[in-house]
Amino acid sequence: MAPHLFDAQVSRRSLLAGTASAAMLALAGCGGGGNSSSGGGGTKTITLLSNNGADREPIVQSAITAYEDANPGTKITVLNIADGAQFNTKVKTQALADSLSDVFYVRTLELAANAKDGWLTPLGSHLGSSDVDPADFYPAVQEQFRYQGEYYALPEDLSAYGIYVNTTMFDELGIPVPTGDWTWTEFYELAEEFAVREGSRQTRWGGYINPSSWGLRGIMRANGGEVFNEDGSEAIVDNAENAETFSQIGDAAKAGAIPAFEGLPTGVDAFAGGLVAMFMNGSWYAGGAEAAIGDRFEWAIVSMPKGTTGKREIATAGGGWGMSKDAKDPDGTWAFLEYLTSADVQADFPWVQGGALTARQSDPARDILFPEFGDDAGAFSYPPLWTKYELSLYNRMGTLLSGENPSSVLAQIQEETNR
């Protein structure tokens, strides 16, 4: 296991003054203000649309309860939809009916599209008179929570990619464990050392490339390629640098260094199961990895390889809370929004402690996961066309990652996105 990661969670809590519940109550008392609509007995109601799983929902609810306790004239009504697709459908349905919840969960992959469609309220006027310091957000956070220079949501967390390394496997082969000072070319060459075949069937690979849209964007940018133009209005993914990136991935798959797209056994955790020595995955994977691996082998997290530009361009994406266009009392809604996304309240959210990354540079826990994240995270946003690009990319992912004529596939993706 990786004790440096999970022991740090305990130290994080000791660094924060007082108990989490006391911090929440103290901050909740600063909320004041009115709220979006009047209920019976003079109670004001704020509606919130969330996308929490069973593990997150009660923890967020505890923060909400603390706010209500400190503001007895306020009631927070929550509609939680755990399924991502159903949640997105609900947001669209509410938006088109002009009945969006006052506060709703926003992923950075979709923030610009929501802002462009007018579903989110810009927060500039509220930020100017609040204690929130946007300059404390990491540059990557600043980029992803703004659209056309204006903040449209406040961050809850950020996730990033790293390389999970089975250090026991390295020791068994007598190969030095990578330190993170490496390139993608060196990653693929090293991965070939771990390939194991049983007849015509390969049973172990040295590396794994996560095929997420934003994870791949980080690799492309590290190699000098880009997906969109500077203002995000046009896809430009069809370029020589990106074609070379996917040719290299395809060559690595053919050499057995990494599995082909969907080439791993279905339903198996490839890293925990010992099928892969170096596993590109997100910060959210860390907690589950500890439970899945147990004491079977030692492991660590190292930095993403550098590309031909000499940079890592670590891909990040996150989620936060935005004020909808339909909020009837913006000041009261802002008071709750500012509370829910405050550092003190988020300190008690376990996904910010371990499974995700803090959004604030001043956070005592900033170096718990991926300490190079703040310096190497790519400061880019996801433009309104991102979801269109993502759909086109996923429809052609198998062909693209095979390395067969990647320029032709990229041209199709680019044309379809822009059309």
ZIBELCOR-V402343 format. One record per run of one state. SS is the DSSP state (a for helix, b for strand, c for the rest). FROM is the first residue (numbers start at 1). TO is the last residue. Records with the same first field share a line. If there is no record, write none. Layout:
BEGIN
SS = FROM-TO ; FROM-TO
END
This chain:
BEGIN
c = 1-2 ; 16-19 ; 29-36 ; 39-39 ; 43-43 ; 51-53 ; 71-73 ; 81-83 ; 97-102 ; 117-119 ; 121-123 ; 128-133 ; 138-138 ; 145-145 ; 148-149 ; 152-153 ; 174-182 ; 193-195 ; 199-200 ; 209-212 ; 223-227 ; 229-234 ; 236-239 ; 255-257 ; 259-275 ; 283-284 ; 294-298 ; 303-305 ; 307-313 ; 315-315 ; 325-329 ; 341-342 ; 347-349 ; 356-356 ; 358-359 ; 361-372 ; 378-385 ; 396-396 ; 402-405 ; 419-419
a = 3-15 ; 20-28 ; 40-42 ; 54-70 ; 84-96 ; 108-116 ; 124-127 ; 134-136 ; 139-144 ; 167-173 ; 184-192 ; 213-222 ; 240-254 ; 285-293 ; 330-340 ; 343-346 ; 350-355 ; 373-376 ; 386-395 ; 397-401 ; 406-418
b = 37-38 ; 44-50 ; 74-80 ; 103-107 ; 120-120 ; 137-137 ; 146-147 ; 150-151 ; 154-166 ; 183-183 ; 196-198 ; 201-208 ; 228-228 ; 235-235 ; 258-258 ; 276-282 ; 299-302 ; 306-306 ; 314-314 ; 316-324 ; 357-357 ; 360-360 ; 377-377
END
